[in-house]
């Protein structure tokens, strides 16, 4: 196997992800050294001597991506796989972690190699870096395993700011009205904040945007879309909006959804835009809602 599954076009694996001795994963790990050497001797040959798997070298990757690519769609499958391997090894080595295949059949990372500790999927970190603030994303990635440790759920505990939240909430109706005014009236008629509206909205998103990068041009529309999706999940699952007021936290300055049940399990509504446009299955939103319902028992 030359490269692992590409998150840009993921399909259901044809092997059992619950098998901890997975042959596909073992084959992929056996080729780790060769794949990294190929990466160092081709695309990253100028930086080979500096890429020693230390945390700081992630910023070399960041700068290299900044100067050479605009969208993750420009990455070949082999290059994406090589970058993910390097990023994953940077995450894994300091914490004596391990690679594993995501074993949750309904997980958004189903069938992809991930790292423990930290619950990180390096392939999606690489693709997501083209959508989010790349430097912040990578610094967050490197902090995450250390902060999680054995008590991984503690990562999700953060200070909130009620004043900032109320300021954001006060614009909810106005932003949603603006969103409804900018999308087709035939679509608006079906946007009733119920689960049945999610596949309809996802179909519209896929038709309008060829990839997640294309949403940059629709910044104002994205605010309304994010709020609609978040509200639909909140009304169906319960939970509440929270403003993260902890400076060093990855969610700092963002509003997220949480308190669905006793264990903290925040939902970053922006991901409900990025992930459907990356996966392009047409069922992502419905599937994630079902996953969260199942977690609630």
C-alpha positions as CSV (number, residue, x, y, z in Angstrom):
1,X,0.0,0.0,0.0
2,X,1.7,3.2,-1.1
3,X,-0.5,5.6,0.7
4,X,-3.3,5.5,3.2
5,X,-6.9,6.5,2.6
6,X,-7.2,10.1,1.4
7,X,-9.5,12.2,3.6
8,X,-10.3,14.2,0.5
9,X,-12.2,11.3,-0.9
10,X,-12.7,8.8,1.9
11,X,-14.7,5.6,1.3
12,X,-15.8,3.0,3.8
13,X,-12.9,0.6,4.4
14,X,-13.1,-2.9,3.1
15,X,-11.4,-4.3,6.2
16,X,-12.5,-4.6,9.8
17,X,-11.4,-1.5,11.8
18,X,-12.1,-3.3,15.0
19,X,-9.2,-5.7,14.4
20,X,-6.4,-4.4,16.5
21,X,-3.9,-6.5,14.4
22,X,-5.2,-4.9,11.2
23,X,-3.1,-6.0,8.2
24,X,-3.6,-2.7,6.4
25,X,-2.3,-0.7,9.3
26,X,0.6,-3.1,9.8
27,X,1.5,-2.7,6.1
28,X,1.3,1.0,6.4
29,X,3.5,1.1,9.4
30,X,6.1,-1.2,7.8
31,X,6.5,1.4,5.0
32,X,6.8,4.3,7.4
33,X,10.6,4.8,7.1
34,X,10.6,4.5,3.3
35,X,7.7,6.9,2.9
36,X,9.4,9.5,5.2
37,X,12.7,9.1,3.3
38,X,10.9,9.6,0.0
39,X,9.3,12.8,1.5
40,X,12.7,14.1,2.7
41,X,14.4,13.3,-0.6
42,X,11.8,14.9,-2.9
43,X,9.5,17.7,-1.8
44,X,11.3,18.5,1.5
45,X,14.8,17.8,0.4
46,X,15.9,21.4,1.3
47,X,14.9,20.9,4.9
48,X,15.9,17.3,5.3
49,X,18.7,18.1,7.8
50,X,16.4,20.2,10.0
51,X,13.5,17.8,10.1
52,X,14.4,15.9,13.2
53,X,10.9,15.3,14.5
54,X,11.1,18.0,17.1
55,X,8.1,20.2,17.8
56,X,9.6,23.3,16.2
57,X,9.9,21.5,12.9
58,X,6.2,21.7,12.5
59,X,6.6,25.4,11.7
60,X,9.0,24.4,8.9
61,X,6.1,22.3,7.4
62,X,3.8,25.3,8.0
63,X,6.1,27.7,6.2
64,X,6.7,25.3,3.3
65,X,2.9,24.8,2.8
66,X,2.4,28.6,3.0
67,X,4.8,29.2,0.2
68,X,3.9,26.3,-2.1
69,X,0.1,25.6,-1.9
70,X,-3.1,27.4,-1.7
71,X,-5.5,24.5,-1.3
72,X,-5.1,20.9,0.0
73,X,-6.6,19.8,-3.3
74,X,-3.2,20.6,-4.8
75,X,-1.5,17.9,-2.7
76,X,-1.1,14.5,-4.3
77,X,-2.3,11.5,-2.2
78,X,1.3,10.5,-1.7
79,X,2.4,13.9,-0.5
80,X,-0.6,14.2,1.8
81,X,0.2,10.8,3.2
82,X,3.9,11.7,3.7
83,X,3.1,14.9,5.5
84,X,0.6,13.2,7.7
85,X,3.2,10.6,8.6
86,X,5.7,13.2,9.6
87,X,3.2,15.3,11.5
88,X,2.0,12.2,13.3
89,X,5.4,11.1,14.3
90,X,6.1,14.6,15.7
91,X,3.0,14.1,17.8
92,X,3.7,10.5,18.8
93,X,7.4,10.4,19.7
94,X,7.6,12.8,22.7
95,X,4.7,11.1,24.4
96,X,5.7,7.5,23.5
97,X,2.3,7.2,21.8
98,X,1.2,4.8,19.2
99,X,-0.6,4.7,15.8
100,X,-4.0,3.0,15.6
101,X,-6.9,2.7,13.2
102,X,-10.0,4.6,14.4
103,X,-12.2,1.7,15.5
104,X,-15.5,3.7,15.7
105,X,-17.6,2.7,12.7
106,X,-19.5,5.9,13.0
107,X,-16.5,8.1,13.7
108,X,-15.5,11.0,11.4
109,X,-12.0,9.4,11.4
110,X,-13.2,5.9,10.6
111,X,-10.6,4.0,8.8
112,X,-7.8,6.6,9.1
113,X,-4.6,6.3,11.2
114,X,-4.7,8.2,14.4
115,X,-2.4,8.9,17.3
116,X,-2.8,8.2,21.0
117,X,-2.6,10.0,23.3
118,X,-4.4,13.1,22.0
119,X,-7.0,11.5,19.8
120,X,-5.3,13.2,16.8
121,X,-5.8,12.3,13.1
122,X,-2.7,13.7,11.3
123,X,-4.3,13.4,7.8
124,X,-7.1,15.7,8.8
125,X,-4.8,18.1,10.6
126,X,-2.9,18.6,7.3
127,X,-6.1,19.2,5.3
128,X,-7.7,21.4,8.0
129,X,-4.6,23.6,8.0
130,X,-5.7,25.1,4.7
131,X,-9.0,26.2,6.2
132,X,-8.0,27.4,9.7
133,X,-5.2,29.6,11.0
134,X,-2.3,27.2,10.2
135,X,0.2,28.4,12.8
136,X,-2.4,28.3,15.6
137,X,-3.7,24.9,14.4
138,X,-0.2,23.3,14.6
139,X,0.7,24.8,18.0
140,X,-2.6,23.5,19.3
141,X,-1.9,20.1,17.9
142,X,1.4,19.9,19.7
143,X,0.0,21.0,23.0
144,X,-2.9,18.7,22.8
145,X,-1.3,15.3,23.8
146,X,0.5,16.9,26.8
147,X,-2.7,18.5,28.0
148,X,-4.8,15.4,27.5
149,X,-2.5,12.9,29.1
150,X,-4.4,10.0,30.5
151,X,-7.4,12.2,31.4
152,X,-8.3,13.0,27.8
153,X,-11.6,14.6,28.6
154,X,-10.0,17.2,30.8
155,X,-8.9,18.9,27.6
156,X,-12.4,20.0,27.0
157,X,-12.8,21.9,30.2
158,X,-12.4,25.6,29.8
159,X,-13.3,28.9,31.3
160,X,-16.3,30.6,29.8
161,X,-17.3,34.3,29.4
162,X,-21.0,35.0,29.8
163,X,-20.8,38.6,28.6
164,X,-19.1,37.7,25.3
165,X,-21.6,34.9,24.8
166,X,-24.6,37.2,25.3
167,X,-23.1,39.7,22.9
168,X,-22.8,36.9,20.3
169,X,-26.3,35.5,21.1
170,X,-27.8,38.9,20.7
171,X,-27.0,38.8,17.0
172,X,-28.5,35.4,16.5
173,X,-31.8,36.4,15.0
174,X,-30.3,39.1,12.8
175,X,-27.5,36.8,11.4
176,X,-30.0,34.0,10.7
177,X,-32.4,36.3,9.0
178,X,-29.5,37.6,6.8
179,X,-28.6,34.0,6.0
180,X,-32.2,33.1,5.0
181,X,-32.4,36.2,2.8
182,X,-29.3,35.1,0.8
183,X,-30.1,31.5,0.1
184,X,-32.8,30.3,-2.4
185,X,-36.4,30.7,-1.1
186,X,-37.1,27.1,-2.0
187,X,-34.3,26.1,0.4
188,X,-35.5,28.5,3.1
189,X,-38.9,26.8,3.1
190,X,-37.2,23.6,4.3
191,X,-34.9,25.1,6.9
192,X,-37.0,24.5,10.0
193,X,-34.2,23.5,12.4
194,X,-35.2,19.9,12.3
195,X,-32.9,16.9,11.4
196,X,-34.8,16.5,8.1
197,X,-33.4,19.9,7.0
198,X,-29.8,18.7,7.3
199,X,-29.5,16.6,4.1
200,X,-31.3,19.3,2.1
201,X,-28.9,21.9,3.4
202,X,-25.9,19.7,2.8
203,X,-27.0,19.0,-0.8
204,X,-27.1,22.8,-1.3
205,X,-23.6,23.3,0.3
206,X,-22.1,20.6,-2.0
207,X,-23.6,22.2,-5.1
208,X,-22.5,25.7,-4.1
209,X,-18.9,25.0,-2.9
210,X,-16.5,22.7,-4.7
211,X,-14.4,22.4,-1.5
212,X,-14.1,24.0,1.9
213,X,-11.6,26.5,0.7
214,X,-14.3,28.1,-1.5
215,X,-16.3,29.2,1.6
216,X,-13.7,31.9,2.2
217,X,-15.4,34.2,-0.3
218,X,-18.8,33.8,1.6
219,X,-17.6,34.9,5.0
220,X,-20.8,36.6,6.1
221,X,-22.9,33.8,4.8
222,X,-20.8,31.3,6.8
223,X,-21.7,33.0,10.1
224,X,-25.4,32.3,9.4
225,X,-24.8,28.8,8.1
226,X,-22.7,27.9,11.2
227,X,-25.4,29.3,13.5
228,X,-28.2,27.4,11.7
229,X,-26.3,24.1,11.9
230,X,-25.4,24.6,15.5
231,X,-28.9,25.6,16.5
232,X,-30.3,22.5,14.6
233,X,-28.0,20.2,16.6
234,X,-28.8,22.1,19.9
235,X,-32.5,21.9,19.5
236,X,-32.4,18.2,18.7
237,X,-29.7,17.1,21.2
238,X,-30.1,19.7,24.0
239,X,-26.9,21.4,25.1
240,X,-25.9,25.0,25.1
241,X,-23.7,27.6,23.5
242,X,-20.5,28.5,25.4
243,X,-17.8,31.1,24.8
244,X,-14.3,29.9,25.5
245,X,-12.4,32.5,27.4
246,X,-9.2,30.5,28.1
247,X,-6.3,32.2,26.2
248,X,-4.2,29.0,25.6
249,X,-7.1,26.8,24.7
250,X,-7.7,25.8,21.0
251,X,-11.3,27.1,21.3
252,X,-10.1,30.4,22.7
253,X,-12.3,33.2,21.3
254,X,-14.8,30.8,19.8
255,X,-18.4,29.9,20.6
256,X,-18.9,26.1,20.8
257,X,-21.8,23.8,21.8
258,X,-21.5,21.5,24.8
259,X,-23.3,20.1,27.9
260,X,-25.2,17.6,25.8
261,X,-24.8,15.0,28.6
262,X,-22.7,14.5,31.7
263,X,-19.3,14.0,29.9
264,X,-18.0,17.0,28.1
265,X,-18.1,16.6,24.3
266,X,-17.9,20.0,22.6
267,X,-19.1,20.5,19.1
268,X,-17.3,23.1,17.1
269,X,-20.0,24.3,14.6
270,X,-17.4,25.4,12.0
271,X,-16.5,21.8,11.6
272,X,-20.1,21.2,10.4
273,X,-19.2,23.3,7.4
274,X,-15.7,22.2,6.7
275,X,-16.1,18.4,7.2
276,X,-19.1,17.9,4.9
277,X,-17.4,19.9,2.1
278,X,-14.2,17.8,2.6
279,X,-15.9,14.4,2.8
280,X,-18.6,15.2,0.2
281,X,-20.7,12.1,1.1
282,X,-24.0,14.0,1.2
283,X,-24.9,12.4,4.5
284,X,-22.2,13.8,6.9
285,X,-24.5,16.1,8.9
286,X,-27.1,13.4,9.4
287,X,-24.5,10.8,10.3
288,X,-22.9,13.1,12.9
289,X,-26.2,13.9,14.5
290,X,-27.0,10.2,14.7
291,X,-23.6,9.5,16.3
292,X,-24.2,12.0,19.0
293,X,-27.7,10.7,19.6
294,X,-26.3,7.2,20.0
295,X,-23.8,8.5,22.6
296,X,-26.6,9.9,24.6
297,X,-28.1,6.4,24.9
